[in-house]
């Protein structure tokens, strides 16, 4: 609506400018006609040359042309404002309008986006595939996913594209899967829990990287038992995925591990003065 008000104000200002130009043009026409009539009389009295008469006539005709031009501009502007031209725009696909970029009456330049349409009959799901697992993705790879609004319902998607660029921070490429959307229950922007079937299954516990420490060539973590009592546990480490690492053995699902302060806990445990005070070794 603000754009419409701006456009209306512009049109009104242009009308005032053209009206002023018409008034000025009429004055010039009147003066030029008077000069032309005067030159014609003096020519009859042999007091003016024919060249002077022709110059006066040319000025008069020029003034008339100027008046006609600004009058035509004002008429055209008034006609456009009274009956704005409208055009039908046909979208190349059917679907649901999710965002409108232009208001009624706003000018649209070639190539500008008017609105966004999505077809929700089928949706695309994006999932990160870490660098170490890219070789395991095949054209027939499928993804099983669920959303927060339907945790107990799993759907399947087929691979349509595996990104060619690995993100420098996450060390993962983006895989895109296509899935049917019956009832249009999946919406754009939803988060999903995704399980990619790469032909091999490994059960692992995922924990933050900073929870894993090295001790005499082995990998250990500290598990919270109760209060301020901790247990040092030797673990077998698998691959790392972003900020987390897979634990193949040594931990059980649900166990709480120390992340911040794990290194300080190790130093405290190895200190002779505090050995055995608040931790147990397994």
FENJO-V970511 format. One record per residue. N is the residue number from 0. RES is the residue in three letters. PHI is phi in radians with two decimals (* if undefined). OMEGA is omega in whole degrees, -180 to 180 (NA if undefined). Layout:
# FENJO-V970511
n:N res:RES phi:PHI omega:OMEGA
n:N res:RES phi:PHI omega:OMEGA
This chain:
# FENJO-V970511
n:0 res:UNK phi:* omega:179
n:1 res:UNK phi:-1.09 omega:180
n:2 res:UNK phi:-1.14 omega:178
n:3 res:UNK phi:-1.13 omega:179
n:4 res:UNK phi:-1.10 omega:179
n:5 res:UNK phi:-1.11 omega:-179
n:6 res:UNK phi:-1.16 omega:178
n:7 res:UNK phi:-1.11 omega:178
n:8 res:UNK phi:-1.12 omega:178
n:9 res:UNK phi:-1.12 omega:-180
n:10 res:UNK phi:-1.12 omega:180
n:11 res:UNK phi:-1.13 omega:179
n:12 res:UNK phi:-1.13 omega:179
n:13 res:UNK phi:-1.18 omega:176
n:14 res:UNK phi:-1.08 omega:180
n:15 res:UNK phi:-1.11 omega:180
n:16 res:UNK phi:-1.13 omega:-180
n:17 res:UNK phi:-1.19 omega:178
n:18 res:UNK phi:-1.11 omega:177
n:19 res:UNK phi:-1.12 omega:179
n:20 res:UNK phi:-1.14 omega:178
n:21 res:UNK phi:-1.13 omega:179
n:22 res:UNK phi:-1.05 omega:180
n:23 res:UNK phi:-1.16 omega:180
n:24 res:UNK phi:-1.16 omega:178
n:25 res:UNK phi:-1.12 omega:178
n:26 res:UNK phi:-1.12 omega:180
n:27 res:UNK phi:-1.13 omega:178
n:28 res:UNK phi:-1.12 omega:-179
n:29 res:UNK phi:-1.10 omega:-180
n:30 res:UNK phi:-1.19 omega:-179
n:31 res:UNK phi:-1.17 omega:178
n:32 res:UNK phi:-1.20 omega:179
n:33 res:UNK phi:-1.09 omega:180
n:34 res:UNK phi:-1.18 omega:179
n:35 res:UNK phi:-1.19 omega:178
n:36 res:UNK phi:-1.09 omega:-180
n:37 res:UNK phi:-1.12 omega:180
n:38 res:UNK phi:-1.12 omega:180
n:39 res:UNK phi:-1.13 omega:180
n:40 res:UNK phi:-1.14 omega:-180
n:41 res:UNK phi:-1.13 omega:177
n:42 res:UNK phi:-1.17 omega:178
n:43 res:UNK phi:-1.11 omega:179
n:44 res:UNK phi:-1.54 omega:180
n:45 res:UNK phi:1.06 omega:178
n:46 res:UNK phi:-1.72 omega:179
n:47 res:UNK phi:-2.23 omega:177
n:48 res:UNK phi:-1.49 omega:179
n:49 res:UNK phi:-1.12 omega:179
n:50 res:UNK phi:-1.10 omega:179
n:51 res:UNK phi:-1.18 omega:178
n:52 res:UNK phi:-1.14 omega:180
n:53 res:UNK phi:-1.11 omega:178
n:54 res:UNK phi:-1.14 omega:179
n:55 res:UNK phi:-1.14 omega:179
n:56 res:UNK phi:-1.15 omega:179
n:57 res:UNK phi:-1.10 omega:177
n:58 res:UNK phi:-1.10 omega:-180
n:59 res:UNK phi:-1.13 omega:-179
n:60 res:UNK phi:-1.13 omega:178
n:61 res:UNK phi:-1.11 omega:178
n:62 res:UNK phi:-1.12 omega:178
n:63 res:UNK phi:-1.11 omega:179
n:64 res:UNK phi:-1.10 omega:178
n:65 res:UNK phi:-1.09 omega:178
n:66 res:UNK phi:-1.13 omega:180
n:67 res:UNK phi:-1.10 omega:-178
n:68 res:UNK phi:-1.16 omega:-179
n:69 res:UNK phi:-1.21 omega:177
n:70 res:UNK phi:-1.12 omega:179
n:71 res:UNK phi:-1.14 omega:179
n:72 res:UNK phi:-1.08 omega:180
n:73 res:UNK phi:-1.14 omega:179
n:74 res:UNK phi:-1.10 omega:-180
n:75 res:UNK phi:-1.16 omega:179
n:76 res:UNK phi:-1.13 omega:179
n:77 res:UNK phi:-1.11 omega:180
n:78 res:UNK phi:-1.18 omega:180
n:79 res:UNK phi:-1.16 omega:-180
n:80 res:UNK phi:-1.18 omega:-178
n:81 res:UNK phi:-1.33 omega:-177
n:82 res:UNK phi:-2.32 omega:-178
n:83 res:UNK phi:-1.09 omega:180
n:84 res:UNK phi:-1.33 omega:178
n:85 res:UNK phi:-2.10 omega:-179
n:86 res:UNK phi:-2.27 omega:175
n:87 res:UNK phi:-1.51 omega:179
n:88 res:UNK phi:-2.08 omega:-179
n:89 res:UNK phi:-1.78 omega:-180
n:90 res:UNK phi:-1.33 omega:-179
n:91 res:UNK phi:-1.27 omega:179
n:92 res:UNK phi:-2.35 omega:172
n:93 res:UNK phi:-1.66 omega:-179
n:94 res:UNK phi:2.89 omega:-177
n:95 res:UNK phi:-1.94 omega:177
n:96 res:UNK phi:-1.31 omega:-178
n:97 res:UNK phi:-1.91 omega:180
n:98 res:UNK phi:-2.76 omega:178
n:99 res:UNK phi:-1.96 omega:-175
n:100 res:UNK phi:-1.77 omega:-177
n:101 res:UNK phi:-2.21 omega:178
n:102 res:UNK phi:-1.68 omega:178
n:103 res:UNK phi:-1.08 omega:180
n:104 res:UNK phi:1.57 omega:-179
n:105 res:UNK phi:-1.37 omega:180
n:106 res:UNK phi:-1.26 omega:-180
n:107 res:UNK phi:-2.15 omega:178
n:108 res:UNK phi:-1.57 omega:178
n:109 res:UNK phi:-0.97 omega:179
n:110 res:UNK phi:1.60 omega:-180
n:111 res:UNK phi:-1.34 omega:-180
n:112 res:UNK phi:-1.42 omega:178
n:113 res:UNK phi:-1.60 omega:179
n:114 res:UNK phi:-2.70 omega:180
n:115 res:UNK phi:-2.02 omega:-179
n:116 res:UNK phi:-2.15 omega:174
n:117 res:UNK phi:-2.17 omega:175
n:118 res:UNK phi:-1.75 omega:-174
n:119 res:UNK phi:-1.61 omega:177
n:120 res:UNK phi:-1.14 omega:175
n:121 res:UNK phi:-2.36 omega:-177
n:122 res:UNK phi:-2.19 omega:176
n:123 res:UNK phi:-1.93 omega:179
n:124 res:UNK phi:-2.03 omega:179
n:125 res:UNK phi:-1.75 omega:-180
n:126 res:UNK phi:-2.43 omega:177
n:127 res:UNK phi:-1.35 omega:174
n:128 res:UNK phi:-2.06 omega:-174
n:129 res:UNK phi:-1.22 omega:-172
n:130 res:UNK phi:-0.90 omega:-177
n:131 res:UNK phi:-1.19 omega:-177
n:132 res:UNK phi:-1.81 omega:-175
n:133 res:UNK phi:-1.07 omega:-178
n:134 res:UNK phi:-1.19 omega:-179
n:135 res:UNK phi:-1.56 omega:180
n:136 res:UNK phi:-1.49 omega:-180
n:137 res:UNK phi:-2.04 omega:179
n:138 res:UNK phi:-0.99 omega:-179
n:139 res:UNK phi:-1.58 omega:-179
n:140 res:UNK phi:-1.06 omega:178
n:141 res:UNK phi:-2.01 omega:177
n:142 res:UNK phi:-2.12 omega:174
n:143 res:UNK phi:-1.92 omega:-174
n:144 res:UNK phi:-2.46 omega:174
n:145 res:UNK phi:-2.47 omega:-180
n:146 res:UNK phi:-1.92 omega:-179
n:147 res:UNK phi:-1.12 omega:180
n:148 res:UNK phi:-1.47 omega:179
n:149 res:UNK phi:-2.55 omega:-175
n:150 res:UNK phi:-1.08 omega:-176
n:151 res:UNK phi:-1.52 omega:179
n:152 res:UNK phi:-1.95 omega:179
n:153 res:UNK phi:-1.83 omega:178
n:154 res:UNK phi:-2.18 omega:-179
n:155 res:UNK phi:-1.99 omega:177
n:156 res:UNK phi:-2.30 omega:179
n:157 res:UNK phi:-1.84 omega:-177
n:158 res:UNK phi:-1.20 omega:176
n:159 res:UNK phi:-2.03 omega:179
n:160 res:UNK phi:-2.87 omega:173
n:161 res:UNK phi:-2.07 omega:-174
n:162 res:UNK phi:-0.96 omega:-180
n:163 res:UNK phi:-1.58 omega:-177
n:164 res:UNK phi:-2.05 omega:176
n:165 res:UNK phi:-1.71 omega:-179
n:166 res:UNK phi:-1.13 omega:-176
n:167 res:UNK phi:-1.16 omega:-176
n:168 res:UNK phi:-1.52 omega:-175
n:169 res:UNK phi:-1.55 omega:-176
n:170 res:UNK phi:1.00 omega:-179
n:171 res:UNK phi:-2.39 omega:172
n:172 res:UNK phi:-1.81 omega:-177
n:173 res:UNK phi:-1.72 omega:174
n:174 res:UNK phi:-1.74 omega:-179
n:175 res:UNK phi:-2.02 omega:179
n:176 res:UNK phi:-2.05 omega:179
n:177 res:UNK phi:-1.87 omega:-178
n:178 res:UNK phi:-2.47 omega:174
n:179 res:UNK phi:-1.21 omega:-178
n:180 res:UNK phi:-2.29 omega:-180
n:181 res:UNK phi:-1.12 omega:-178
n:182 res:UNK phi:1.30 omega:-180
n:183 res:UNK phi:0.92 omega:-179
n:184 res:UNK phi:-1.36 omega:176
n:185 res:UNK phi:-1.55 omega:-178
n:186 res:UNK phi:-2.10 omega:-179
n:187 res:UNK phi:-1.09 omega:178
n:188 res:UNK phi:1.63 omega:179
n:189 res:UNK phi:-1.14 omega:172
n:190 res:UNK phi:-1.64 omega:-178
n:191 res:UNK phi:-2.40 omega:170
n:192 res:UNK phi:-1.62 omega:-171
n:193 res:UNK phi:-2.08 omega:173
n:194 res:UNK phi:-2.13 omega:-177
n:195 res:UNK phi:-1.70 omega:180
n:196 res:UNK phi:-1.49 omega:-179
n:197 res:UNK phi:-1.84 omega:176
n:198 res:UNK phi:1.53 omega:-179
n:199 res:UNK phi:-2.49 omega:-179
n:200 res:UNK phi:-2.08 omega:177
n:201 res:UNK phi:-2.29 omega:177
n:202 res:UNK phi:-1.49 omega:-178
n:203 res:UNK phi:-2.62 omega:174
n:204 res:UNK phi:-1.79 omega:-179
n:205 res:UNK phi:-1.69 omega:179
n:206 res:UNK phi:-2.34 omega:177
n:207 res:UNK phi:-1.08 omega:-179
n:208 res:UNK phi:-1.01 omega:-174
n:209 res:UNK phi:-1.17 omega:178
n:210 res:UNK phi:-1.39 omega:-176
n:211 res:UNK phi:-1.65 omega:179
n:212 res:UNK phi:-2.14 omega:175
n:213 res:UNK phi:-1.84 omega:178
n:214 res:UNK phi:-2.60 omega:179
n:215 res:UNK phi:0.96 omega:178
n:216 res:UNK phi:1.38 omega:179
n:217 res:UNK phi:-2.02 omega:177
n:218 res:UNK phi:-1.75 omega:-178
n:219 res:UNK phi:-2.32 omega:171
n:220 res:UNK phi:-2.39 omega:176
n:221 res:UNK phi:-1.94 omega:-178
n:222 res:UNK phi:-1.82 omega:179
n:223 res:UNK phi:-1.35 omega:177
n:224 res:UNK phi:-1.60 omega:177
n:225 res:UNK phi:-2.96 omega:178
n:226 res:UNK phi:0.97 omega:178
n:227 res:UNK phi:-1.92 omega:-180
n:228 res:UNK phi:-1.80 omega:-177
n:229 res:UNK phi:-2.21 omega:179
n:230 res:UNK phi:-2.19 omega:177
n:231 res:UNK phi:-1.44 omega:-176
n:232 res:UNK phi:-2.24 omega:174
n:233 res:UNK phi:-1.45 omega:-175
n:234 res:UNK phi:-2.24 omega:172
n:235 res:UNK phi:-1.78 omega:-173
n:236 res:UNK phi:-1.74 omega:175
n:237 res:UNK phi:-1.75 omega:-178
n:238 res:UNK phi:-1.36 omega:175
n:239 res:UNK phi:-1.83 omega:-174
n:240 res:UNK phi:-2.31 omega:-178
n:241 res:UNK phi:1.16 omega:-179
n:242 res:UNK phi:-1.61 omega:-178
n:243 res:UNK phi:-2.17 omega:-180
n:244 res:UNK phi:-2.32 omega:-180
n:245 res:UNK phi:-1.52 omega:177
n:246 res:UNK phi:-1.85 omega:-176
n:247 res:UNK phi:-1.43 omega:178
n:248 res:UNK phi:-2.73 omega:179
n:249 res:UNK phi:1.87 omega:179
n:250 res:UNK phi:-2.15 omega:175
n:251 res:UNK phi:-1.98 omega:177
n:252 res:UNK phi:-0.96 omega:178
n:253 res:UNK phi:1.71 omega:178
n:254 res:UNK phi:-1.22 omega:-178
n:255 res:UNK phi:-1.71 omega:-179
n:256 res:UNK phi:-1.92 omega:180
n:257 res:UNK phi:-1.48 omega:176
n:258 res:UNK phi:-1.91 omega:178
n:259 res:UNK phi:-1.22 omega:179
n:260 res:UNK phi:1.61 omega:-179
n:261 res:UNK phi:-1.12 omega:-179
n:262 res:UNK phi:-1.15 omega:178
n:263 res:UNK phi:-1.11 omega:178
n:264 res:UNK phi:-1.15 omega:177
n:265 res:UNK phi:-1.12 omega:179
n:266 res:UNK phi:-1.07 omega:-180
n:267 res:UNK phi:-1.14 omega:-179
n:268 res:UNK phi:-1.16 omega:-177
n:269 res:UNK phi:-1.43 omega:179
n:270 res:UNK phi:-1.25 omega:-178
n:271 res:UNK phi:-1.01 omega:-176
n:272 res:UNK phi:-1.24 omega:-175
n:273 res:UNK phi:-2.00 omega:-175
n:274 res:UNK phi:-0.99 omega:174
n:275 res:UNK phi:1.40 omega:-176
n:276 res:UNK phi:-1.26 omega:-173
n:277 res:UNK phi:-2.23 omega:-178
n:278 res:UNK phi:-2.47 omega:178
n:279 res:UNK phi:-2.25 omega:-178
n:280 res:UNK phi:-1.87 omega:174
n:281 res:UNK phi:-2.25 omega:NA
